[in-house]
Amino acid sequence: MQGGAQDVPTDPNWYCLDTETREWRAVEPPKEGSPVPRSGHTANLVGESRIYILGGRGHRDEYNELWVFDASTYPFKYTLCHNST
């Protein structure tokens, strides 16, 4: 997890929650491309290891994109979402 809030500096560090001990630990971010820190997004676990991150806001920008993170292998895949309205 990485994150922040509007009008508050984002935290570029990455964290992982151990669900057994309920403790957070710092982890090395993926080496390849990954989403910029953001707030107001949604992140959902699908299956055992894929996390889908949709939308959000940065300091001045709104993001209309979908990132898929596979926690078992650490790569991100990027998909731009198109507004159908």
trRosetta pair geometry for C-beta under 8 A, 3 or more apart (Angstrom, degrees):
i j d omega theta_ij theta_ji phi_ij phi_ji
1 14 7.1 138 62 -158 33 61
1 15 5.0 -34 59 66 87 89
1 16 7.3 152 8 -85 78 34
1 17 7.2 31 -3 -21 125 97
1 43 7.7 158 -115 85 89 170
2 10 7.6 55 153 169 94 103
2 11 6.2 -149 -164 93 75 83
2 12 6.6 5 -161 -159 131 25
2 13 6.5 174 -118 84 96 38
2 14 5.2 -51 -62 -96 104 61
2 15 7.2 140 -77 14 54 78
2 29 7.6 18 -54 -100 140 115
2 37 5.5 -99 137 -107 112 88
3 10 6.6 -117 150 -150 28 89
3 11 6.2 16 66 45 49 99
3 37 6.4 149 -129 -158 15 91
3 38 7.2 -52 -131 72 63 46
3 39 6.3 88 -173 -91 89 71
4 8 5.8 -170 -179 93 89 90
4 9 6.4 -104 -137 125 130 35
4 10 3.0 -96 -32 -109 149 65
4 11 5.7 166 -72 5 84 68
4 37 5.3 65 -5 158 120 118
4 38 7.1 -166 44 113 98 7
4 39 5.2 -93 87 -53 71 105
5 8 4.3 31 65 39 92 124
5 39 4.8 107 -120 -113 31 154
6 39 5.4 -132 -39 76 65 143
6 40 6.9 41 -45 -34 107 117
6 57 6.3 11 -86 94 101 133
8 39 8.0 81 53 -52 96 152
10 37 3.3 141 152 128 143 137
10 38 7.0 10 -114 -44 145 18
10 39 7.2 -146 -97 -36 101 93
10 58 7.5 -51 -32 -141 145 72
10 59 7.7 -108 -11 -54 111 87
11 37 6.6 167 60 -133 40 144
12 37 5.6 -100 -92 -43 59 131
13 26 6.0 -50 178 -133 119 105
13 29 8.0 -144 -155 -48 34 107
14 26 6.9 98 78 -163 61 63
14 27 4.9 -68 109 69 108 84
14 28 7.1 -1 57 108 130 11
14 29 4.6 151 -23 -79 137 77
15 24 4.8 2 -179 -173 124 111
15 25 6.8 150 -154 73 73 30
15 26 6.0 -49 -99 -100 69 45
15 27 6.6 133 -126 12 17 89
16 24 7.1 147 72 -153 36 62
16 25 5.7 -26 60 61 87 83
16 27 4.7 55 -15 -28 113 134
17 22 7.2 -7 -173 -144 99 41
17 23 7.5 164 -149 84 59 28
17 24 5.5 -34 -94 -94 66 71
18 21 4.5 16 103 41 125 97
18 22 6.9 -77 84 -20 75 14
18 23 5.3 1 43 56 111 75
18 24 7.8 -165 10 -84 76 21
18 25 6.7 44 -25 -2 106 111
19 22 7.0 27 -152 -77 29 58
29 34 6.2 -124 176 27 111 160
30 33 7.9 -19 103 72 119 25
30 34 5.1 133 53 -61 113 126
30 69 7.8 -145 -36 -136 142 103
30 74 4.9 165 -106 169 97 95
30 75 6.6 122 -152 -114 140 30
30 76 5.9 168 62 -16 165 99
31 74 7.9 58 12 135 79 128
32 75 5.9 12 46 -133 141 80
32 76 6.5 -160 95 35 104 87
33 76 6.2 -109 97 70 70 120
33 78 6.9 -41 114 -31 127 129
34 67 7.4 71 -160 -158 58 147
34 69 7.8 43 -133 -98 99 113
34 76 4.8 139 -107 -13 67 154
35 38 6.6 -53 148 -1 118 121
35 53 6.0 -117 0 103 157 144
35 56 8.0 82 168 47 139 143
35 63 7.6 76 -155 -172 115 165
35 65 7.5 172 -111 95 112 126
35 67 4.7 -99 -44 -41 120 159
35 76 7.0 -161 -18 -158 76 153
35 78 7.8 147 -71 -103 81 100
36 58 5.9 7 108 -97 126 132
36 63 7.9 -178 52 -75 101 142
37 58 7.2 104 87 -121 64 89
38 41 5.2 65 109 -27 121 126
38 56 3.5 74 148 139 135 138
38 57 6.1 140 -163 63 92 31
38 58 5.4 -64 -105 -73 81 69
38 63 6.1 -57 -114 11 152 138
39 56 6.2 148 72 -162 23 99
39 57 5.7 -34 67 63 75 87
40 55 7.1 -77 119 127 85 102
40 56 5.0 138 78 -139 74 57
40 57 4.6 30 43 12 134 100
41 53 5.8 23 153 -174 137 85
41 54 6.2 162 -168 77 88 45
41 55 5.1 173 -123 86 74 67
41 56 3.0 -27 -61 -67 100 111
41 57 7.8 -162 -47 9 78 54
41 63 7.3 -11 -90 65 113 121
42 52 8.0 1 109 106 90 87
42 53 7.3 170 87 -148 49 44
42 54 5.0 -9 58 55 96 98
42 55 6.6 42 15 46 84 104
42 56 8.0 -154 5 -59 48 87
43 51 5.7 7 -176 178 97 107
43 52 7.0 168 -150 82 48 47
43 53 4.8 -6 -102 -100 86 77
43 54 7.8 -179 -77 18 41 67
44 51 7.0 160 78 -154 34 60
44 52 5.1 -14 58 55 89 96
44 54 8.0 4 8 2 102 108
45 50 7.2 129 -159 81 53 51
45 51 5.6 -30 -95 -98 60 74
46 50 4.7 -35 66 83 91 106
46 51 7.5 162 17 -95 76 23
46 52 5.9 41 -9 -14 121 110
47 50 5.4 49 48 24 110 100
48 72 7.4 41 107 -48 101 126
49 70 5.6 44 126 -165 108 67
49 71 4.5 -137 -165 52 84 89
49 72 4.1 -11 -157 -23 163 101
49 73 8.0 85 144 4 142 73
50 68 6.0 -14 -165 -171 107 95
50 69 7.0 147 -156 77 53 48
50 70 5.5 -25 -97 -100 73 67
50 71 7.4 -153 -78 6 22 83
51 68 7.5 153 78 -159 47 46
51 69 4.5 -16 60 62 98 103
51 71 6.3 69 -11 -39 108 105
52 66 6.5 -18 -168 -167 94 100
52 67 7.4 153 -158 81 45 51
52 68 5.7 -16 -103 -104 69 72
52 69 7.9 -167 -73 22 24 73
53 56 7.6 -17 168 -20 96 131
53 66 7.2 148 78 -159 53 49
53 67 4.3 -11 59 60 106 101
53 68 7.8 -165 21 -74 74 27
53 69 6.7 42 -10 -8 111 110
54 65 7.7 -164 -143 95 49 41
54 66 5.2 -8 -103 -107 79 79
54 67 7.9 -159 -68 27 39 66
54 81 7.2 50 -148 -37 95 150
55 62 7.5 -17 -165 178 86 85
55 63 5.7 149 -160 86 36 81
55 64 6.5 7 -107 -106 76 39
55 65 7.3 150 -78 45 33 50
55 81 7.6 -42 -65 34 79 146
56 62 7.6 179 99 -155 36 57
56 63 5.0 1 63 46 77 116
57 61 6.9 173 -156 92 58 48
57 62 5.2 -29 -103 -105 80 66
57 63 7.0 -162 -83 8 27 83
58 61 4.5 15 45 53 110 90
58 62 7.8 -151 20 -73 73 23
58 63 6.8 80 -21 -36 96 107
64 80 7.0 45 106 -168 83 76
64 81 5.1 -119 163 67 77 94
64 82 7.8 80 146 -95 122 20
64 83 6.5 -53 -155 -46 146 96
65 78 6.6 -17 180 -164 123 89
65 79 6.8 155 -167 85 74 47
65 80 5.3 -46 -110 -114 86 52
65 81 5.9 -175 -106 6 22 86
66 78 7.6 139 83 -163 55 44
66 79 4.5 -17 67 69 101 100
66 80 7.7 -180 23 -97 75 5
66 81 5.3 92 -22 -51 98 105
67 76 5.5 -21 -169 -165 107 111
67 77 7.1 150 -160 75 55 47
67 78 5.8 -20 -105 -103 74 63
67 79 7.7 -179 -80 27 30 71
68 76 7.0 142 73 -160 48 57
68 77 4.5 -11 57 56 102 100
68 79 7.3 39 -12 1 103 109
69 74 7.9 -19 -169 -149 87 33
69 75 7.8 -170 -141 96 54 37
69 76 5.3 -23 -95 -102 76 77
70 73 4.8 8 107 43 119 93
70 74 7.0 -51 83 4 76 15
70 75 5.9 14 40 53 106 73
71 74 7.3 34 -147 -76 28 51
